[in-house]
């Protein structure tokens, strides 16, 4: 899996691409932990180009959500593919995450994460 980082003001957008499966989740955790240690508290996980996700990927997303929330931060999911949305519904994790549908206006994205 590839992870591209984009800063939008106080929000760090992490564009995930490829298979979010076993042995790929540590990269996401490392990035988030590093950014948290530097004071960043607002994150967007862009899942548009994620082609597959298993329980390790789900576990990493839960870890990110709980860790960031525990530090009074916010995590939103962006461009959630239907197959991943279905996975979140089946596992009853859909209520844990807030989903943003678009990023056409970066200022709106920042406000969406902050709220």
C-alpha positions as CSV (number, residue, x, y, z in Angstrom):
1,X,0.0,0.0,0.0
2,X,1.2,3.5,-0.8
3,X,0.4,6.5,1.5
4,X,0.7,10.0,0.2
5,X,0.5,12.9,2.7
6,X,-1.2,16.2,1.8
7,X,-1.4,19.1,4.3
8,X,-4.5,21.2,4.1
9,X,-4.0,23.8,6.8
10,X,-4.3,22.0,10.1
11,X,-5.6,18.8,8.5
12,X,-3.4,16.0,7.2
13,X,-4.9,14.1,4.4
14,X,-3.5,10.6,3.9
15,X,-4.3,9.2,0.5
16,X,-4.2,5.4,0.7
17,X,-3.6,3.4,-2.5
18,X,-3.6,-0.3,-3.0
19,X,-4.3,-3.2,-0.7
20,X,-4.8,-2.3,3.0
21,X,-4.1,-5.7,4.4
22,X,-1.9,-7.6,6.8
23,X,1.6,-6.2,7.0
24,X,0.5,-2.9,5.5
25,X,-1.2,-1.3,8.5
26,X,2.0,-0.4,10.4
27,X,2.9,2.3,7.9
28,X,-0.4,4.2,8.6
29,X,0.1,3.8,12.4
30,X,3.6,5.1,12.2
31,X,2.7,8.2,10.2
32,X,-0.2,9.0,12.5
33,X,1.9,8.5,15.6
34,X,4.6,10.7,14.2
35,X,2.2,13.5,13.3
36,X,0.5,13.3,16.7
37,X,3.9,13.7,18.4
38,X,4.4,16.8,16.4
39,X,1.1,18.3,17.5
40,X,-1.2,17.4,14.5
41,X,-4.7,16.5,15.6
42,X,-6.9,16.4,12.5
43,X,-6.7,13.7,9.9
44,X,-8.5,12.6,6.8
45,X,-8.1,9.1,5.4
46,X,-8.8,9.1,1.7
47,X,-9.8,5.6,0.8
48,X,-10.7,6.2,-2.9
49,X,-7.9,4.1,-4.3
50,X,-7.9,1.3,-1.7
51,X,-8.5,-1.9,-3.7
52,X,-8.9,-4.3,-0.8
53,X,-9.1,-4.3,3.0
54,X,-9.0,-7.0,5.6
55,X,-9.3,-7.1,9.3
56,X,-5.8,-5.8,9.7
57,X,-6.8,-2.7,7.7
58,X,-9.9,-2.3,9.8
59,X,-7.9,-2.7,13.0
60,X,-5.5,0.0,11.9
61,X,-8.3,2.4,11.1
62,X,-9.8,1.7,14.6
63,X,-6.4,2.3,16.2
64,X,-6.1,5.6,14.3
65,X,-9.6,6.7,15.4
66,X,-9.1,5.8,19.0
67,X,-5.6,7.2,19.3
68,X,-6.4,10.5,17.7
69,X,-9.7,10.9,19.5
70,X,-7.9,10.1,22.8
71,X,-5.8,13.2,22.1
72,X,-8.8,15.4,21.4
73,X,-8.3,15.1,17.6
74,X,-10.6,14.2,14.7
75,X,-10.4,11.5,12.0
76,X,-12.7,11.5,9.0
77,X,-13.0,9.1,6.1
78,X,-13.0,10.5,2.5
79,X,-14.2,8.8,-0.7
80,X,-15.3,5.6,0.9
81,X,-15.6,2.9,-1.8
82,X,-18.9,0.9,-1.6
83,X,-17.1,-2.4,-0.9
84,X,-15.4,-0.8,2.1
85,X,-18.6,0.9,3.2
86,X,-20.3,-2.5,3.1
87,X,-17.5,-4.0,5.2
88,X,-17.9,-1.3,7.8
89,X,-21.7,-1.9,7.8
90,X,-21.3,-5.7,8.2
91,X,-18.8,-5.3,11.0
92,X,-21.0,-2.6,12.6
93,X,-18.1,-0.2,12.6
94,X,-19.8,2.3,10.3
95,X,-21.0,4.3,13.3
96,X,-17.5,4.8,14.6
97,X,-16.4,6.9,11.6
98,X,-17.6,10.1,10.0
99,X,-17.5,10.1,6.3
100,X,-16.9,13.0,4.0
101,X,-18.1,12.6,0.4
102,X,-15.9,15.2,-1.4
103,X,-13.0,17.5,-1.2
104,X,-13.8,20.0,-3.9
105,X,-13.3,22.9,-1.5
106,X,-10.3,22.4,0.9
107,X,-11.8,25.0,3.3
108,X,-15.0,22.9,3.7
109,X,-12.9,19.8,4.3
110,X,-11.0,21.5,7.1
111,X,-14.3,22.7,8.6
112,X,-15.7,19.1,8.3
113,X,-12.8,17.6,10.1
114,X,-12.9,20.3,12.9
115,X,-16.7,19.7,13.5
